[in-house]
Amino acid sequence: MTKHEGGVTDPYERRALLLHLGDVMETVYCLSQCADDYASVAAAGRGNDALAGFTLLTFVDGTMAPREFIRRASGAFFVWPKALLDAELNRAMIANTVRHDLFGSNTKGWNAYVEERRREVAWFGDDLPDVAKTAALAHASDEAGVTESSRYSTWPWPNKAGDT
C-alpha cells in the first residue's frame, strides 16, 4: 500500500476517483435526459434542477452543446475503471485523458476542476505533459494482446493455485 502526502493511502485515493467516476456517469445520464432541450451545458445547468449539483458542468466550456459534453466525457473517463484496477496507478494518464478530451484549451475550467479533485486526491493533475493526450491511446496494451483476465486476474487478490 502506497502512502502519500497528508497520510492518504492509495486505496482511499482510488475510492475517491471511483466515486467521482460515478458522479460523472450520473452527470452524463442526467444531461442525456434533457440534452435536446438545451443549446448548451450552461443553459441546461440553469434550466434543469436535476443538474444543479453537478459541479463538473460549471468547469467545462459553458457554450458546449450537451451532446458534445456527453461524447467528450465518455471519451475522457472510459479508461478509468480499468486504470483504477491496475497494480500501479497511472496518475498522469488518468488526469491527462480528462484534460485532453473534456477541457481542451479551457485552462481556467481545467484548473478549477483540478482544484476540486485535489480536495480528495492531493496529487491529481500533477506532473502532466505539456500536451494533453486522448484516452484512445490508453488501450494500446489491450490491442497488443493483453487480456482482461491476465491484466486483472491477481490484483488486488492473491494468486490461486494454478492461476497464471
C-alpha positions in Angstrom: 0.0 0.0 0.0 1.5 3.3 -1.0 1.4 6.2 1.4 1.2 9.7 0.0 1.5 13.2 1.3 -1.0 14.0 4.0 -1.3 10.4 5.1 -3.8 9.4 2.4 -3.3 5.9 1.1 -3.6 4.6 -2.4 -6.9 2.6 -1.8 -8.6 5.7 -0.5 -7.5 7.7 -3.5 -8.7 5.0 -5.8 -12.0 5.0 -4.0 -12.3 8.8 -4.3 -11.6 8.6 -8.0 -14.1 5.7 -8.4 -16.8 7.8 -6.6 -16.0 10.7 -8.8 -16.4 8.5 -11.9 -19.9 7.5 -10.6 -20.7 11.2 -10.3 -19.5 11.8 -13.8 -21.7 8.9 -15.1 -24.7 10.3 -13.2 -24.0 13.7 -14.8 -23.8 12.2 -18.3 -27.0 10.3 -17.7 -29.0 13.2 -16.3 -27.8 15.5 -19.1 -28.7 12.9 -21.7 -32.3 13.0 -20.4 -32.6 16.7 -21.4 -29.8 17.2 -23.9 -32.2 18.0 -26.8 -34.0 20.7 -24.8 -30.9 23.0 -24.3 -28.3 24.6 -26.7 -25.5 24.5 -24.1 -24.4 22.8 -20.9 -24.6 26.2 -19.1 -28.3 26.6 -20.2 -29.0 23.0 -19.2 -27.4 23.6 -15.8 -29.5 26.8 -15.3 -32.8 25.3 -16.6 -32.8 21.8 -15.1 -32.9 21.3 -11.4 -31.6 17.8 -11.7 -28.3 19.2 -13.0 -27.8 21.8 -10.3 -25.5 19.8 -8.1 -23.1 18.6 -10.8 -20.1 20.9 -10.5 -18.3 19.4 -13.5 -20.8 21.2 -15.7 -19.7 24.5 -14.3 -16.0 23.8 -15.1 -16.3 22.8 -18.8 -16.9 25.4 -21.5 -20.5 26.5 -20.9 -21.1 27.0 -24.6 -20.5 23.3 -25.3 -23.6 21.5 -26.6 -25.0 18.9 -24.2 -24.4 16.0 -26.7 -20.9 17.2 -27.2 -20.3 17.1 -23.5 -21.7 13.6 -23.3 -19.4 12.5 -26.1 -16.3 14.2 -24.6 -17.0 13.0 -21.0 -17.4 9.4 -22.3 -14.1 9.7 -24.0 -12.4 11.3 -21.1 -13.4 8.7 -18.5 -13.8 5.4 -20.3 -10.3 4.3 -19.3 -10.8 5.0 -15.5 -12.4 1.6 -14.5 -9.5 -0.4 -15.9 -6.9 2.1 -14.8 -8.2 2.1 -11.2 -7.7 -1.6 -11.1 -4.1 -1.6 -12.4 -1.5 -2.5 -9.8 0.4 0.7 -10.5 -1.9 3.7 -10.8 -1.0 5.7 -13.9 -1.8 9.1 -12.4 -0.8 11.1 -15.4 -3.0 9.1 -17.8 -6.0 9.4 -15.5 -5.8 13.2 -15.4 -4.4 13.7 -18.9 -7.3 12.0 -20.7 -9.8 14.2 -18.8 -7.8 17.3 -19.6 -7.5 16.5 -23.3 -10.9 15.1 -24.0 -13.1 17.3 -21.8 -11.3 20.5 -21.3 -9.1 21.1 -24.4 -7.9 24.7 -24.3 -10.2 25.6 -21.4 -7.3 26.2 -18.9 -9.5 28.1 -16.4 -12.0 25.3 -16.2 -9.3 22.6 -16.0 -7.6 24.4 -13.1 -10.9 24.7 -11.2 -11.6 21.0 -11.9 -8.1 20.0 -10.6 -8.6 22.2 -7.5 -11.8 20.4 -6.7 -10.3 16.9 -7.3 -7.3 17.7 -5.1 -9.6 18.1 -2.1 -9.8 14.3 -2.2 -6.7 13.2 -4.2 -3.8 15.6 -3.5 -1.7 14.6 -6.5 -4.5 14.8 -9.1 -3.2 16.8 -12.2 0.5 16.8 -11.0 3.3 16.3 -13.5 1.3 16.2 -16.7 2.9 16.6 -20.1 2.6 20.0 -21.7 0.5 18.5 -24.5 -2.6 16.6 -23.3 -3.3 13.3 -24.9 -6.5 11.5 -25.7 -7.7 8.4 -23.9 -7.8 6.5 -27.2 -4.1 5.6 -26.8 -4.6 4.2 -23.3 -5.7 0.8 -24.6 -2.7 0.1 -26.7 -1.7 -2.7 -24.4 -5.2 -4.3 -24.8 -4.7 -4.2 -28.6 -1.3 -5.8 -28.2 -2.8 -8.9 -26.7 -3.0 -8.2 -23.0 -6.3 -9.8 -22.0 -8.5 -8.7 -19.2 -8.1 -11.9 -17.3 -4.3 -11.7 -17.5 -4.2 -8.0 -16.6 -6.6 -8.1 -13.6 -6.6 -11.7 -12.5 -4.4 -11.2 -9.5 -4.7 -7.6 -8.3 -5.6 -7.0 -5.6 -6.4 -10.6 -4.9 -3.7 -13.2 -4.4 -2.9 -15.9 -7.0 -4.9 -19.1 -6.6 -3.1 -22.3 -7.2 -3.0 -22.9 -11.0 -3.6 -19.3 -12.0 -1.2 -17.7 -14.4 
